[in-house]
Amino acid sequence: MKLKDIGEFGFIDKIKHDALIREYLGLVGIGDDCAVFRVEEGKSILLTTDMLLERVHFLREVMTPYQIGYKALAANLSDIAASGGLPKEAFVSIAVPEDLSLEELLELYDGMKELARKFDVNITGGDTTTSLQDLVINIALTGEIEEDLALYRSGAKAGDYICVTGFLGDSAAGLDLILNHRKEMHNFPQLIKQHFTPIPHIEQGRAVSRSRLANSMMDISDGLASDIRHISKASKLGAILYEERFPHSEEFQKYLAEFNPDYLKTAIGVGEDYCLLLTVSQQNYARLKEVLNNLGHQFYNVGEMAEGEEIHIVYKNGRKAILELSGWDQFKEH
């Protein structure tokens, strides 16, 4: 059997059993966006790590070193946002190929530092080594949260509304423009920006957790089609998504009209939107929407949690079907 036969998340399921050797003071270990463990009464530390590999997660020929560094930290910050926490200390490990100049390496760190300043994050250490071929960046990021405010994937309830805190598909459309429509890129600056330099939803995640109104939360890194399955599996529920409710930017709609891509795959099957996916009871929905809107943030209802295990989609024409699209899994596709 090959790793591609079970995919990334099947692999995670296999390794998380018997992973805890000593008594664990944690609340959550393998399987969520962050590990969460207690450090003192009432306080918890968040810890997340992400590895970005050239030719798998980014292409050096189409991204500047600044953009690569920025996005590497953004992926980690989004995981802290998904738990409702505050990011704190970053540890950067990097494998540097011979053809990456010192100037490019410094520019890469400039990208990380720019985003770190925005969210008051210290870059405090890490490791540097050589690479025989590709650039590899691994960042471990800590955060903190009050113990009773942390949100997980496993808290969804049947009947909860499924909500997102931003537009869907902009990053995927930006990637398609970069790879296949380079001459038209200048007509879609926001789509390109959303792919290269997304803003993690730290403030939104913090507002959601402090409101105590949501039941579960994670970030959309692999696409709504994939990430809703994580909440469903962790919460032992099914879900229904409504195509007509998917929120899109004006530029995304312009992109659809001009290039006619596979809509569903682009909107919910590629990912890197780095907005938040959460569930909230129908009774609390209006209150939570008001909390976020008052802070100037978007909030959209795209479906509801349901009894059972299946993920369904209701298309714009009213037809209901099992959602076959599963989103991004790096071990199953490229």
N, C-alpha and C positions, 0 to 999 in steps of 0.2 A: 504494500500500500504506500502511496506517495502522499506527501503533505497536501497536494492539490486535491486529493480525493475527499478530504474532510474539511478543508478550508481553515481559515484563521480561527474561526470561533469554535469549530469542532476540536481544533488543537487545544484551545484554551480550556475547554471542558475536560479534556484528558489530563492536563497537567495540574489542574487546581486541586485535585484530590490528593490528600496526604502531603500537602505542601507546608503545613504548619507543624514544625518540629517541637517547639517549646510553647509554653502557655502564651496565648496571644491576647494582647490588650486591645486589639482592634475591633472595629465595628463591621468593617467590610474588607475583604482581601481581594484575591484574584476574581475578576469578572465584572467590575464596574469601571467607571471612568477614573476613579482615584482609589487608592488604598486609604482607609481612614482609621486612625488609631489614637487612643487617648494619651495625653501627656500630663494632664492634671485634671482635677475635678472640674467638669463643665466645659473643658476645652479639648478640641481634637485637632490633630495635624492631618492635612491632606498631602498625599504624595502621588505624583503622576510622572510618567516618563514616555517619551516618544522618540523614535528613531526615523530619520529621513535619509533615504538612500538615493543617490543620483541614478537616473534612468528608471527608477521605480516611482519615486514621489516627486521628483523635479528634474528638469532638463537644464543644464548649465548654458546651453546655447540659446535659450529663450528667456532665461531669468538672469537678472543682475545678481552679483553676490549680496548686495543689500537686501534684495527681495527674498533671497534664499534664507538669509539669517533671520529676517523679520518673520517669515512664515514658519520657520522651525520653532520659534518661541510662541507664535500665535496658536499653534496646535496644542501646546501644553497649557497655555492660559485658558483655552476653551474648555479643557477638562476640569480645571479648577472652577470655572464658571458653572459647569454642569452640576457641581455639588453644592453651589451656592456660597462658595468660600471666597476668601481674599488671598491672592497670590503673594508669596514672600521671597523665597530664595531660589535661584536657578543655578544649576550645575551643568556646564556644557562640556561634552566630550566630542572630539572631532577627529576624524581620520582624513588627512590632507594628501591628495595626490600630488605628484611632482610638478604637474603643469599648472597648479594653482599658485599664482604669485603672492608674495607677501602683501602687496597692495590690495589684491582681491580678498585675501583672508581678513585684512583689517576692515575692509568694506562690509564683509559678511557680518563681522561683530558690530559694526555701526548699525546695521539693520536690527540686530537683536537689542542693542542698547537703546535705540530710539523707541521701540515698543516697550521695553522694560521701564523706561522713564515715565511713560504714559500711565503705567499701572503700579508704580512705586515698587518695582521688583529689583532686588540685588542680584547681580551675576557674581557668584562668590567662589567659583572654582570649577573643577572638572579635570579633563585629561586630554592630551593631544598626542597623536601618533601619526605615523605615515601610512598611506594607502598605496597599494600597487597599481590601482586603476581609478576607482571612483571616489567621489567626495561622500563622506558619511557624517551625519550630525546626530548626536543623541543628547537630548536635554532632559534632566530630571528637575522637576519643579515642586517646591513645597508650598503649602498654603495653610490657612487656619480657618476654623469655623467653630462656633458654639456647638457643643455636642448635640443639643436637641434641635438644631436647625438644619443639619445635613440632610440632603435629599438623595435618594437612590433610585435605581431603575425598578426596584421591586415593590414600590408602594401603590401602583395604580389600582383603581377599583373599577368594577364593572359599571358602566354608565358614565365614567369620567369623560369629559371632553379632552380630545387630543389637540394640543396647541403648539404653535411655533412663534418665535420672537423675531422673525425676519422673513425676507423673501426667499423663495426656493428657486434653485437652478442658475443663479447668476454666476457662480464660480464655474459650474460645468459649461455654461455657454462661453465664458471667458476662455476656458481651456480649449474648447473647440475652435474659437476664433484664432487663438495662438497657433494651434497645430495645423489648421486647415484653411483659414481665411485671413492670412497675414495682411493682405493689402487693405482689408476693410476694418482692421483693428481700431484705427483712430476714430471710427464712427461710434464705438461702443466703450468709452473710457471707464464707465462705472463697472461694466462686466469684467474688464481687464483688471481694474483695481481690486474688485472683490476676489479674483483668483490669486493675484500676486500679494496683496497686502490687506487681508481681511481684518476687521476689528473684532476681537473676541468679546462676547457679551457678558463681561464681568459684572457690570453694574446691574444688568437685567437679572442675572443669576442671583446676585446678592439681594435684590429687591424681592424676588420670588421667595427665597428662603426665609427672609425676615418677615414676610407677610404671613407665613405659616398657613397659606391657603392651598398650595399645590400638594399633590400626593406623590409624584415621581418626577424625575428630570434627568436628562442627559443632553449631550450636544449632538448636532447633526454633522458628523464628519464623513460618514460613509454613504449618506443619502437617506432620505426619509423612509424609503422602501426597506432599507436594511435596518436602520436604527429603531423603527417602531417594533421590529421583531425582537430586539433586545429587551425593550420594556415589556412586551407581551410575554416573552419566555420567562423573564425574571418574576413577573407578576402572575404567571399562570392564567393568562387571559388571551382572548382574541382581540381583533380591532377592525374597525371599518373606517376607511378613508374616503373622502369625497373629492373627486377631481375638480369640481367647480369651485371648491373653496381654496385651492392652492393659491397662495399669494405670490404675485410676480411683479417685478419692477417694470417700468415703461420700457427701459432698454431691452429687457428680456423679451417682452412682447414684440418689439421691433425686430429683434434677432429671429424670433420664430417666424415672423412674416417674411423676412428676407431670405432665410436659409432653409426653412422647412425641415428641421431636424426631427429625430425620433423624440416626440414631445415628452412622453412619460419617462423615458430613460434620462433625458436631460434634466427634467424638473426634479425627479426624486430618486434617480438611480445611480448618480455619480458622486454627489456629496461635496464636501469641503465648503458647505454653506457657513459652518461655524456659528449658526444661531442655535438657540436652545429648543429642545423638544420636551414638552412636559404634559402631564395630565392633571386635571383639576375637576373637582366635582361640579356638576351643573349648578348647584346652589352657590358655589364660590366663584364661578367663572366671571360674572360681571364685576365683582369686587376686585379680583386680580387684574382684570383688563384695565380697570380704572387706576389701580396702583401703577401699572406700567405706562399707561397713556399719560398720566400726570407727570411722569419723569421724561416724557418725550419719546417713549419707545413703542414699537409696534407689537401687536399681539393678535394672533389669528387662530380661529378654531378650524381645524382641518379634518376632524373625525371624532370618533368616540370608541372607548374600550368596550368590549363585549364578552359575554360568556363564551367558553369554548377555546379553541386553539388557532383557528384559521384567521388569516389576514385577508380581508375583503376590500375591494375598491368599488365605489359607485361612480360610473363614468358620467360625463356631462349629459349623455342621452338617456340616463336613468337606468342603464343596464348594470346589474350587480354581478361581480365575478370574484373568484379567488385571485389575489394579487400574485402573479407569477414572478414579477420582477423582484429581485432580491437585493439590489444595490451592490456596492463595491466590496469585493473580498480579494485582497491582494494575492492570495495563494491560488485563486481560481481563475483570475483574469488579469490582463494588463491593459 
